[in-house]
Amino acid sequence: MPLGILIPVDMDKPLELKQLDGLRPLQEAVGGLIEPMTIERPEATIFVNEEGVLMDVPVNRRASLILWVGLTRYRSAAPILGDAVLIGVPNDDGVTQDVPYFYRHLLLEAKHFRVQMQPIDDMMWRQHDKVFTDWITAYNTVLRYAEKNALVNHVRVVAG
């Protein structure tokens, strides 16, 4: 039974660590048929309602931020709609793993956040001096920076 983080579309509702055993709990969590979206940095999967557009559900800003920072090619893509679940990637046997510790710590435990950018020319991570007190502001900041700077390859938010 993998652990996942439920990311409600309602910004007033907190993120919740949940045990998700099988297809039905995932479908219940997102309110319908599921569609996986793989994140590369660090590896994870966001499950969303594949019929969110047809059902006219609102934008899930928090889940969209996580996707856009973790997977560069989705940065200009449509946002995630409705409730979402962040969980691990399947192992070699196809068994879904727990949400990585990185995300559990960052989204549920950390109190301070830093933003980092990786320039195209040297691929070294550069950290901004500013310390943020909430992860949403840190994610928004690093995305705005990436959108304005064509020389940035990847961005991320870390606890710190």
N, C-alpha and C positions, 0 to 999 in steps of 0.2 A: 504494500500500500504506500505509494509515493506521497511525499509531502509537497504541496504546492502553495503558492501565494495567490489568494483570490484578490483581484483588483477590481473593486466595484466601480461602475461608471459614476455613481454618486460620489462627488468629492467630499461630502460630509461623512461618508462611511470610511472607517479605517481599513487598511489592508489586513488580511487575515490569513494566518498559516492554517492550512487545512489538509486533512488526510483525504486522498482521492483515489479510491480503489476501483479502477475500471472505467469503462465508457460512460455508463449512466451518471455517476457523480460529476464527471466533466461536463456532460450535456446539461445537467441541472445547474451547475455553477455558471455556465455562459448563457443559459436560457434557450437552448436549441441545439441544432446540429453543430458539431465542432469542426474547426479548421485549424490545423497547426501552422504556426509561423516560426521558423527556426532563427534564433539569434546566434551570431557568431562570436561576439566578444562581451563577456564570457559566454560560453555555450549554454543555451537554455532553449525552451520552447514556450511560446505564448499560444494558448488555445483561445480561439475567439468563436463567436457565433457566425457561421458562414452565411447566414441569411440576414445578418444585421442590417444591410442596406434595404432589403425588401421589407423588413419589419419596421424600418424607420426609427431605429434606436439611436440614442444620442452618442456623441463622441466620447470615448474614454481617453481623456487627456493623459492620465498617468501611464496607462498601458502603451499609448502611442509614443510617449517620450522614451520609454524603455526600449521599444522596438527601434525607433529612429536613431538612438545613440548606439545601440548594439549591432546594427546592421546598416552600413552606409548606403547601400543601394535602395533601401526603403525610405530614406530621409525625405524624399520629395513625393512619396507615395501617399495614398489616402490614409487617413487615421483609422485606428481601431475603433469599432463601434460596439457599445454595450459592455457588459461585464466580461472580464478576461481572467485567465488563470496562467500564472507563470510557473513552470515546472521544469524538471531536468530533461535532458535528451535521452533517447533510448540507448541502452548498452548494446554490446555486440549480439546479444540474444534477442533484441527487440523489446526488452523490458524497460518501461519508462522509469527513470531515476528521480530521486528527490530534487527539488529546486536547489541549485548550487548554493553552498554556504555564502559565497560572495553576495548574492542577492538577498538572502535571508538577513545577513548582517547589515548590508547597506540600507535596505528598505524597511526593516523592522526594528533594528537595534541601534544603529549608529546615530550620533547626535551632531556630528560635524562632517562636512563634505568638502572635497577639493575637486577641481576640474583639471583634466589633463588633455593635451592635444599632441598629435603625432604628425609632424610635418612630412611632406612628400619627399623632400630632399635627403633627410638623414634617418628617418624612421625612429628617432629617439623620442620617448615620451617627455613632454615639457609640462610642468605643473604651474598653474597660476598661483599667485601668492594669496589671493582672497580665500577665506574660509566661509562656507555657507552653513546655515543652521537648519536648512531643510533640503531634502534631495530634489524636490520638484524645481526649486529655484536654480539649483546647481545644474540640473538637466536642461532647463530652458536656456540658461546662460551659455553652456557649452555648445548647444545646438545653434544659437544665434551666432556665436563666434565661427562655427564651422561653415554656416551659410554665407558669411561675409568674407571668408578667407579661402580662396581657391587653392592655396598651398598646404592646406591641412588635409591629411589623409584620413585619420581616424580621431575620434574623441571618446572620452569616457569620464565617468564620475566615480570617485573612490571615497571610502571613509577616511576621515582625517581631520 
